[in-house]
C-alpha cells in the first residue's frame, strides 16, 4: 500500500515542482509535512531476502551483502496488527482522481494501471527475495486477509509448488505475479540463472489456472516480462502474450525498476519511476530482519529508521530519525543512497537547479 490521500493532496504541488515551479526549502518541507498522515502506511513487508535465482538485472545478485533472513512470525503478526485498509469512500475518491489525472480507467490492463489500481490496495510481500521460499507465506496471507487487507507478491515461477500455492489461494491471496523473461528456456536461464526456465513454469501456471477455476479461487494471476532492452524483446513479449492468449491472466511488459548501475540505461514508461519520489512521506518498508528501511529499493538496509521488534510503526514513522531522513532526502545529502544510487527524481533537485550528489 501507499498513502493515497498523501498522493492526492501532494499531486499538484509535486507536479509543479517537477516542472521547476518550486517554493523555498522550508515552505516545501512544511507543505509535505502537512500532507503526510501521522498513521503509517506500509508499502511492503519483505518476508524473506532468500532467493535461488542469479538474475543479471538484480542488484541482489552482485551488490547485496546483508545476511539472509526470513521474518519471524511474531514480528510479522505484530506489524500486521498495526495496519488497516482504507475505507471504500477513499477508494472511490482515488479512482476518480486516477481517471482525471492519468486517464487510466479501472478496467484497463497495463503497467501504470497496475501501479495505480493494484499496488495502493495491497500489502506487497516481496522485497529482495522470493516469497515462495518462505514456508510461512500461506499463514501470512491468511492473517492479512482476516484483517481486510489485500495481498500481493512477485516471484519466480520456477519455484512454484502447486499444493502450497493453492493453500495461499484458499487463504485469500489477492494477486500473484510470475516473472517470465523469455519463451526460450536457454534465454530465460541466461537472464535469471540455471534454476529458471519457461517450459516447466508455463505448465505449472496453466495447471494453477485450471485449479483456480475448478475451486472458484479469486486470486488474480499476473504475468510480466521485464523490458531489459534486449534486441529480441518485442518479439519475445509477443510470443509470451500469444502463449497466454485466452487465459485468465493479467499480462503486461514491465519497465525495469532500477538502472543506475546499468551501462545501457534505457528509460522507463512507468508513472512510478517518472514522477518525483514520494516515499519518505507516503509509505514505509519493513525488511525481513524487522528493520524499517527507507524504501523497498534499499537492498542492503543502508538507511534504517527503526526496528519493529522494539518500536511501534507510529513511533518510527513520526520519530526523529524519519524526520531527519526526510530533510536529508530533500537536501540531496551526499553519500545518501537516494542521492547516488536511485533512478527516481527527488524534489530537492528542483530547488535552485540542484542535482543528485550536489554539495
Secondary structure, 3 states (H helix, E strand, C coil): CCCHHHHHHHHHHHHHHHCCCCCCHHHHHHHHHHHCCCCCCEEEECCECCCCCCCCCCHHHHHCCCCCCECCHHHHHHHHCCCCCCCHHHHHHHHHHHHHHHCCCCCCCCHHHHHHHHHHHEEECCCCCCHHHCCCHHHHHHHHHHCCCEEEEEECHHHCCHHHHHHHHHCCCCEEEEECCCCCHHHHHHHHCCCCCCHHHHHHHHHHHHHHHHHCCCCEEEEEEEECCCCCHHHHHHHHHHHCCCCCEEEEEEECCCCCCCCCCCCCCCHHHHCECCHHHHCEEECCCCEEECCCCCCCCCCEEEECCCCCHHHHHCCHHHHHHHHHHHCCCCCCHHHHCCCCECHHHHCCCCCCCCC
